[in-house]
Amino acid sequence: FDKMSLFTIALVVGMLFTGTVNTVTKKMQNQSVAPGIDLRPHAFSHPWFQTFVMFVGEAACLIPFFIGRWRDQRAKRQAMSIGSINGAAKDGPEPEVFSLIFLLPTMCDLLGTSLAGIALVFIPASVWQMLRGSVIIFGGLASVIFLKKKLTLMNWVGMFVVMLGLGCVGTSSFIGNSGSKLDATALIGIGLTLAGQLAAAVQMVVEEMFLKKKNFPPLQVVGMEGLNGTLLMAFLVMPIMYVIPGSDVGSYENYLDAFVQVSNSVPLLILTLGYIVSIAFYNFCGLSVAKHLSTIHRTLIDACRTILVWITGLMFYYFGLPQYGEGWLPGSWLQVIGFVFLLLGTALYNGALKMALDAIRGKKKEPAAEQQPLLDQASEKNSE
């Protein structure tokens, strides 16, 4: 493996691991109980506060971005001071850091994350994560519309198989449940998750345009989205949610109650900090994959963490933390079938299945650039 291949492996592993951590910690927050502003222990149910925390984690990416920017500027000054021709040639206006252009992906992120966060209250984490695989479909369609990409027949077949998998996973939420009320809440959770993934797909396409056409560093894109989102949540969204009457200590969502609950519970505080850190690394890895490869690869890799989330839930349930896990349910077999469809659809879309069959048959025909394995494509882009 060359350096670029190893870097790509690190990005993929980092994206899978931190993505699993942020999904699990977010669900564990929703299942936590702690004293709130009224001193009464109650469930932590604050999806909009979780969106605020997510933006804080993304904004933290500005710290390493500014450190790297400062080092580059210092290196240029040192090169200029010793009369380096190359250093003088590279000296020029720095790219703009703070720009209103980042508001568009921020709004998509705000909408997508908030809808998904609310949905996670109604459905299990494993079902929620599998349904997030719908971003492959929405991302593919958005790439055709906005990036003018052309999808092959195998791409469309892969998307159709993914749709079958999503249907199986969604149906599994209703098997074994009793009562129309529970069915209705599951349906709400499924609908909100799919709507959130539509917004996420648009966000990913916009981010790819920023990364490849405008050549913004991944840390800057994540950090600016986080900063804009933090300000929007702190000064607009959360105050509005606070003044709207509701069942959350008198508000639709009482963010003061959320802060008090976190401060009164060490486990909840640890989960919140873990969520912030994992969000920062997950978004950096995801955007780096989009820059070095493509949005499609990013969505495909993200879909693969589904099984990790499910296994983690089963381990929690059967090995000492049942309150945070998910046991084996009557609909779990349908989840397994749905997950197989998701993997098969992913392989078809990415061309991995065709390449495997070609290898078995002994074919040596070089696949097109868009259908090459992740590591090969990254290596070629590094050599250009």
C-alpha positions in Angstrom: 0.0 0.0 0.0 1.2 3.5 -0.7 0.7 6.4 1.6 -2.5 7.5 0.0 -4.0 4.0 0.3 -3.1 3.9 4.0 -4.6 7.3 4.5 -7.8 6.2 2.7 -8.0 3.1 5.0 -7.6 5.3 8.0 -10.4 7.6 6.8 -12.8 4.7 6.2 -12.0 3.0 9.5 -12.3 6.4 11.3 -15.6 7.1 9.6 -17.1 3.7 10.6 -15.9 3.8 14.2 -16.8 7.4 15.0 -20.1 7.1 13.1 -21.0 4.1 15.3 -20.0 6.0 18.4 -22.1 9.1 17.7 -25.2 7.0 16.8 -24.9 4.9 20.0 -24.1 7.8 22.3 -27.0 9.8 20.9 -29.5 6.9 21.5 -28.1 6.3 25.0 -28.7 10.0 25.8 -32.4 9.5 24.8 -32.6 6.5 27.1 -31.0 8.3 30.1 -32.9 9.6 33.1 -31.6 12.6 35.2 -33.0 15.3 37.5 -33.9 18.4 35.6 -34.6 22.1 36.3 -37.6 21.1 38.4 -35.4 18.7 40.4 -37.6 15.8 39.2 -35.8 12.8 37.5 -37.1 12.4 34.0 -36.1 11.1 30.6 -33.6 13.1 28.6 -35.6 13.9 25.4 -34.1 17.0 23.8 -33.5 16.4 20.1 -32.9 20.1 19.3 -30.4 20.4 22.1 -28.6 17.4 20.6 -28.5 19.2 17.3 -26.9 22.2 19.1 -24.3 19.8 20.6 -23.6 18.3 17.2 -22.9 21.8 15.8 -20.5 22.5 18.7 -18.6 19.3 17.8 -18.4 20.4 14.2 -17.2 23.9 15.2 -14.4 22.3 17.1 -12.8 21.4 13.7 -11.9 25.1 13.3 -9.3 24.7 16.0 -7.0 22.4 14.0 -7.9 24.3 10.9 -6.6 27.6 12.3 -3.5 25.9 13.8 -2.7 24.5 10.3 -3.3 27.8 8.7 -1.0 29.6 11.2 1.7 27.0 10.5 1.4 27.6 6.8 1.6 31.3 7.2 4.7 31.0 9.4 6.4 28.7 6.9 5.7 31.3 4.1 7.2 34.1 6.2 10.3 32.0 6.9 10.7 31.2 3.3 10.3 34.9 2.4 12.9 36.0 5.0 15.6 33.8 3.5 14.8 35.0 0.0 13.2 31.8 -1.2 11.9 32.3 -4.7 9.4 29.5 -4.3 8.2 30.9 -1.0 7.7 34.3 -2.6 5.8 32.8 -5.5 3.4 31.0 -3.2 2.7 34.1 -1.1 -0.7 35.6 -1.9 -4.1 36.4 -0.5 -5.3 33.7 1.9 -8.7 32.1 1.0 -11.6 33.6 2.8 -12.5 31.7 6.0 -15.8 33.3 7.1 -18.3 33.3 4.2 -22.1 33.3 3.9 -21.7 30.6 1.3 -21.5 28.0 4.2 -25.0 28.9 5.3 -26.6 26.6 2.7 -25.0 23.3 3.9 -25.6 24.5 7.4 -29.3 24.9 6.9 -29.4 21.4 5.3 -27.4 20.0 8.2 -29.7 21.7 10.7 -32.9 20.3 9.1 -31.5 16.8 8.4 -30.0 16.3 11.9 -33.0 17.7 13.7 -35.5 15.5 11.9 -33.3 12.5 12.4 -32.8 13.3 16.1 -36.6 13.5 16.6 -37.0 10.2 14.7 -34.6 8.4 17.0 -37.0 9.0 19.9 -39.6 6.9 18.1 -37.6 3.9 16.7 -34.7 1.7 17.7 -31.2 2.8 16.8 -30.6 -0.2 14.5 -33.7 0.5 12.5 -32.9 4.3 12.5 -29.3 3.6 11.2 -30.5 1.2 8.5 -33.1 3.7 7.2 -30.3 6.2 7.0 -29.1 4.1 4.1 -31.7 5.9 2.0 -29.2 8.6 1.6 -27.7 6.5 -1.1 -30.9 6.9 -3.2 -31.3 10.6 -2.4 -27.6 11.2 -2.9 -27.6 9.5 -6.2 -30.6 11.5 -7.5 -29.2 14.7 -6.1 -25.8 14.0 -7.9 -27.7 13.6 -11.2 -29.7 16.8 -10.7 -27.1 19.1 -9.3 -23.7 17.6 -10.3 -24.9 16.4 -13.7 -23.5 12.9 -13.0 -24.6 10.0 -15.2 -25.7 6.8 -13.5 -25.3 3.5 -15.2 -27.9 0.7 -15.3 -26.1 -1.1 -12.5 -26.3 2.1 -10.4 -30.1 2.2 -10.8 -30.4 -1.5 -10.0 -28.3 -1.0 -6.9 -30.5 1.8 -5.8 -33.6 -0.3 -6.3 -32.2 -3.2 -4.2 -31.4 -0.6 -1.5 -35.0 0.4 -1.6 -36.1 -3.2 -1.1 -33.7 -3.4 1.9 -35.2 -0.2 3.4 -38.7 -1.6 3.0 -37.7 -4.7 4.9 -36.1 -2.7 7.7 -39.1 -0.3 7.9 -41.6 -3.2 8.1 -39.6 -4.9 10.9 -40.5 -1.9 13.2 -44.1 -3.0 13.2 -43.6 -6.8 13.6 -44.2 -7.9 17.2 -45.6 -4.5 18.3 -49.1 -4.4 19.8 -51.4 -1.5 19.5 -52.0 1.1 16.8 -50.4 3.9 18.9 -47.0 2.1 18.8 -47.4 1.5 15.1 -48.2 5.2 14.5 -45.1 6.3 16.4 -42.9 3.9 14.4 -44.4 5.3 11.2 -43.6 8.9 12.3 -40.0 7.9 13.1 -39.6 6.3 9.7 -41.0 9.3 7.9 -38.9 11.7 9.8 -35.7 9.7 9.2 -36.3 9.5 5.4 -37.0 13.3 5.3 -33.8 13.9 7.2 -31.8 11.8 4.8 -33.2 13.8 1.9 -31.8 17.0 3.5 -28.5 15.2 4.2 -28.2 14.1 0.6 -28.5 17.7 -0.6 -26.0 18.8 2.0 -23.5 16.2 0.8 -23.8 17.3 -2.8 -23.3 20.9 -1.8 -20.2 20.0 0.3 -18.7 18.0 -2.6 -19.1 21.1 -4.8 -17.3 23.2 -2.1 -14.5 20.6 -1.7 -13.8 19.9 -5.3 -14.8 23.0 -7.3 -13.9 25.6 -4.7 -11.2 23.6 -3.1 -12.1 24.4 0.5 -10.2 22.3 3.1 -12.5 19.7 4.8 -11.7 21.1 8.3 -12.9 24.5 7.2 -16.2 23.2 5.7 -17.0 21.2 8.8 -15.9 24.0 11.2 -17.8 26.8 9.4 -21.0 24.6 9.2 -20.6 24.0 12.9 -20.0 27.7 13.8 -23.0 28.9 11.7 -25.2 26.1 13.2 -24.1 26.8 16.8 -25.0 30.5 16.4 -28.4 29.7 14.7 -29.3 27.2 17.4 -28.2 29.4 20.3 -29.8 32.7 19.2 -32.7 31.6 17.1 -33.9 28.0 17.1 -33.6 27.1 20.8 -35.1 30.4 22.1 -38.1 29.8 19.8 -38.5 26.2 21.1 -38.3 27.6 24.6 -41.1 30.1 24.3 -43.4 27.8 22.5 -45.7 26.1 25.1 -45.3 22.4 25.5 -44.8 19.4 27.8 -41.1 19.8 28.4 -41.2 21.7 31.7 -43.6 24.2 30.1 -41.8 24.5 26.8 -41.9 22.7 23.5 -38.2 22.0 24.3 -36.6 23.5 27.4 -32.9 23.8 26.6 -32.2 25.0 30.2 -33.6 21.7 31.4 -31.2 19.9 29.1 -28.2 21.7 30.5 -29.3 21.0 34.0 -29.8 17.3 33.3 -26.4 17.0 31.8 -24.8 18.8 34.7 -26.6 16.6 37.2 -25.6 13.2 35.6 -22.0 12.2 35.1 -22.9 9.3 32.7 -25.0 11.8 30.6 -22.2 14.3 30.6 -19.8 11.6 29.4 -22.2 10.6 26.7 -22.6 14.2 25.6 -18.8 14.8 25.5 -18.3 11.5 23.6 -21.0 12.6 21.1 -19.2 16.0 20.5 -15.8 14.4 20.0 -17.2 11.6 17.7 -19.1 14.1 15.6 -16.0 16.2 15.0 -13.9 13.3 13.8 -16.8 11.6 11.9 -17.5 14.8 9.9 -13.8 15.3 9.1 -13.4 11.7 7.9 -16.6 11.9 5.9 -15.7 15.1 4.1 -12.2 13.9 3.5 -13.6 10.8 1.8 -15.9 13.0 -0.3 -12.9 15.1 -1.3 -10.5 12.3 -2.2 -13.2 10.0 -3.6 -16.8 11.2 -4.0 -20.1 11.8 -2.2 -21.3 8.4 -3.4 -18.4 6.6 -1.7 -19.1 8.5 1.4 -22.7 7.4 1.5 -21.8 3.8 0.7 -19.2 3.6 3.5 -21.7 5.2 5.9 -24.3 2.6 5.1 -21.8 -0.1 6.2 -21.8 1.1 9.8 -25.3 -0.2 10.2 -24.2 -3.6 11.3 -21.8 -2.1 13.8 -24.6 -0.1 15.4 -26.8 -3.2 15.6 -24.1 -5.4 17.0 -23.3 -2.8 19.7 -27.0 -2.7 20.7 -27.2 -6.5 21.0 -24.0 -6.5 23.1 -25.3 -3.9 25.4 -28.6 -5.8 25.9 -27.1 -9.2 26.5 -23.9 -8.2 28.4 -24.9 -6.0 31.2 -26.5 -2.8 29.9 -30.0 -3.9 28.7 -31.4 -0.3 29.3 -29.1 0.9 26.4 -29.4 -2.0 24.1 -31.8 -3.8 21.8 -32.7 -7.5 22.2 -33.6 -9.9 19.5 -37.2 -9.2 18.5 -39.7 -11.0 16.2 -38.9 -8.5 13.5 -35.1 -8.9 13.8 -34.9 -11.6 11.0 -36.5 -9.1 8.6 -33.8 -6.6 9.7 -31.2 -9.2 8.8 -32.8 -9.6 5.4 -33.0 -5.9 4.9 -29.4 -5.4 5.8 -28.3 -8.1 3.3 -30.3 -6.2 0.6 -28.6 -2.9 1.7 -25.1 -4.5 1.4 -26.0 -6.1 -2.0 -27.4 -2.8 -3.3 -24.3 -1.0 -2.1 -22.1 -3.5 -3.9 -24.1 -3.3 -7.1 -24.0 0.5 -7.0 -20.3 0.7 -6.3 -19.5 -1.9 -9.0 -17.8 -4.1 -6.3 -19.9 -7.1 -7.2 -19.1 -6.9 -10.9 -15.4 -6.6 -10.2 -15.5 -9.6 -7.9 -17.3 -11.7 -10.6 -14.7 -10.5 -13.2 -11.9 -11.5 -10.9 -13.4 -15.0 -10.4 -13.8 -15.4 -14.2 -10.2 -14.3 -14.7 -11.1 -11.1 -16.6 -8.4 -8.4 -16.5 -10.4 -5.6 -18.0 -9.8 -2.3 -16.2 -13.0 -0.9 -14.7 -14.0 2.7 -15.3 -12.7 5.3 -12.8 -16.0 5.7 -11.1 -16.3 2.0 -10.5 -12.8 1.4 -9.2 -12.2 0.2 -5.7 -11.8 2.9 -3.1 -8.1 2.5 -2.6 -7.2 2.3 -6.3 -9.2 5.4 -7.0 -7.5 7.3 -4.2 -4.1 6.3 -5.4 -4.7 7.4 -8.9 -6.0 10.8 -7.7 -2.9 11.2 -5.6 -0.6 10.6 -8.5 -2.3 13.2 -10.8 
